[in-house]
Amino acid sequence: MARKQMQDSSTSAIETHRSVNRIVVFGMVAIVAILAGAAFFLFASLPDANAFNSRVEQLFIENNDLTSNAEVKLLEILANSGTAFSDTLRSYRLVILVLMVFATALLMATLVFLVTAVMLNRRMSVIIKQGIQVSSLVINRGQNTVSVNDLELKLTPAALETLSVLAEARMDDDLLSGSEIEAVISGRSASDCDEAAGATRIKRLRDTMGNQLISEVLVKNISRQGYTLDVEKAVIRMI
């Protein structure tokens, strides 16, 4: 049964990987096609670089009787303007080409990063749903540290005290409400303690250990029953 689940999980992972690759490929093709079409219409809408020169040449032909120095000078200015206009259009085309290439690269990179972020988010969701396999939970009161598997975390004294209470309750198969946690730590009766005080201690513990991951996979809140550590009793050690 376990082998079948592993095979199904492996097959699902392969199919997901292939699906992501197809999405990336199709997305890149779409980006290139859209930008290529936009570049084509943009270049097609630009005027001909030699249009101005052709018009000036036509003026020379139609007005060959202009012989005064001022008239000749005016025609030369027009010819030079046509050359300048042609050079300007060439530079515009180069700038547009560079911008299109840059936009294509930027959109492709954005697509890859977006797909990667979505995949990482899905993997994180799977990890959270499946839980974390804790093979060792060592609470060191002398050093105010807790070791979860091979990860050692430094805790505040208050957070370590809250974790110790939860660990002792877990070894006794007990679930503690917020008021009971506060009662154990403060030494008062549970009836004299506020539920919110214990909930605040749990929140501070989660914040200290790494709020999102720990709150979902280690420190569990069972509705209307209380708080507990989602680990096996045999892996808990307190020194």
N, C-alpha and C positions, 0 to 999 in steps of 0.2 A: 504494500500500500504506500509506504513511504517512498519507495523507488519510483512508483507510478507518479506520485505527486512531484517528485524531483524532475522526472521526464517532462511532465506537463508544464512545470515552471520553466524548464530549459527551452521547450518548444515555444512557449509564449514569449520568452525573452528574445529568441531568434526572430520570431515573426514581428515583434515590436521593433527590433533593430532594423529589419528590412523595410518595414512600413515607414520608419523615420527617414531612412536613406531615400526612399521614393519621394517622400514629401520634400526633402531638401533638393533633390534633383529637379523635380517638377517646379518647385519654387524658383530655383535659379534659372531654369529655362524660361519661365514666365517673366521674370525680371528682365532678362536679356531681350526677350521678344518685345516687351512693352517699351523699354528704353530705346531699342533699335527702331521701332516704329515712330516713337516721338522724335528721335534724331533725324529720321528720314523726312518727316513732315516739316521739321524745323529748318533743315537745310534746303528743302524744296521751296519754302516760303521766302527764303532770302533772295534778294535781287541778284541778277547776274553781275559779276564783278566787272565785266567789260561793257556793261550797258552805258555807263557814263562816257567811256572812251569812244564808243561807237557813235553816240550822239554828238560828241565834240568833233569827231571825224566828219560827220555829215554836215556840221556847220562850216567846216573848212571847205568842203566841196561846194556847198550851196552859196558860199560867200567868197568866191575866189577874187572878187573885185575889190575886197577890202585891202588896200595897199598902204594906208597911212600907218605911221609908227604906233600910234595909240591903238588902232584897230588890230594890228598884228600882235601887239603886246597883250591885248585882251584875249585873243585867241590862244596865245601861249599860256596864259594864266588858267584858261579853261582846260587846256590839255593837261597841265600839271595837276589841276584839281581832280581830273578824271583818274590820273595815275594814283593820287593819294587815296581817292575813294576805293579804287581796286585793291590797294594794299591793306586798307582798313577792313574791307570785307574778308580778305584772306586771314587776317589776324583774328577776326570774329569767329570764323569757322574753326580755327585752331583752338580758340578758347572754349567754344561749344563742345568740340570733340573731347578735350581734356576733362571738362565738367561732366560729360556723359560717362566717360570711363570711370571717373571718381565716384559718380552716383551709383554706377553698376556695382563697383567693388564694395561700396558702403552698404547698399541694400543686401548684397549677398552675405556680408559679414553679419548684418543685423538678423537676417533669416537664420543663419547658423546659430547665433547666440540665443535667439528666441526659442528655437527647437531644443537646444541644449538645456535651457532653463526649464522648459516644460518637462523634459525627460527627467531632470534632476528632481523636480517637484513631485513627479509621479513616483520616482523611486523612494523619495523621503516619505511619501504617504504610505507606500507599501511597508516600509520599515516600521513606521509608527503603528500601522494596523497589526503587523505580525508581532510587534514587541521586540524587546532586546533580550538576548540570552545572557543572563548573568550567571557566570560560573563561580564568581567569588565576590563577596561583599564584606570588606574588612573595615571596621570602624575603630579608629585609634583615638581614644579620648585624650591621651597624653599629648599628642601632637596636633589635635584638632583636624584630623584628616580622615578621609574615607577613600578606599580603593575599590573601584568598580571594575572587575576584571583586571586589566593592566593599567587602568586610568586612575591616577591619584589626584584627588581634589582637596584643596584647602578650604575648610569651612570656618565660619564664625562659631564661637562657643554656643550661641543660642541655636544656630542651625544644626550643629552637631548634637545638641541635646534633643531637639525635635526628632532627628533621624534615629537617635538611640532609642527613644520611646517607641517609635514605629517599628524598629527592629525587634525590640523585646516583645511587643504585641504580636508581631508576625510569628515569632518563635512559639508563642502561646496560642496561635491561631485565633487571635482576637482582632476585631475591628474597632477603632477608636473614633468617636465623634470629636468635633472641635473642642467641646467643653471638657471631654475626658482627657484629651491631650493637654489642655491647659491645666487641668486638675493634677495630673501626674507631675508636670513640671513645676507648678507653683506649690504643690503640697496641700492644696485646699480641696474641699468637696466639689464634686462635679456639678452639684446643684447650685453652687455659689459662683461658678465660672460661666463666662459668656462663650457661646458657640463661635462668635466672630473672632475671639482672641486666639482660639486654636487654629481657625482658618487663616488668620494672619501669620501665625508661625509656619504653617504649611506653605503659604505663598513665599515667605522669606527663604524657606529651605529650597523651594523650586528656583527662585531667582538666583540663589547662591550656586546651585549645582548646574544650572543651565535650563532655564525655564521651560522652553517648548519640549525638548526631548525628555527631560526628567518627568515633567508633569504628565506626559502621555504614556510613557513606557515603564516608569519605575514607581513613582508615588501615585497610587490610584485612589480615586475618590468614588466609592460605590454609593450610588444614590440612596439616601435614607438609611444607610447602614454605617458609613464612616470611612476613615482613611486606612490604607494598608500599603505595605511594600509588595509589589508584584514580583517576588523572587521566591525561590525555594528556601525552606527553613535551613536545609543542610549547608547552604553556601554562606550563611551569615556567621561572622566571627566578630567578637568585640574584645578589644585589648586595651 
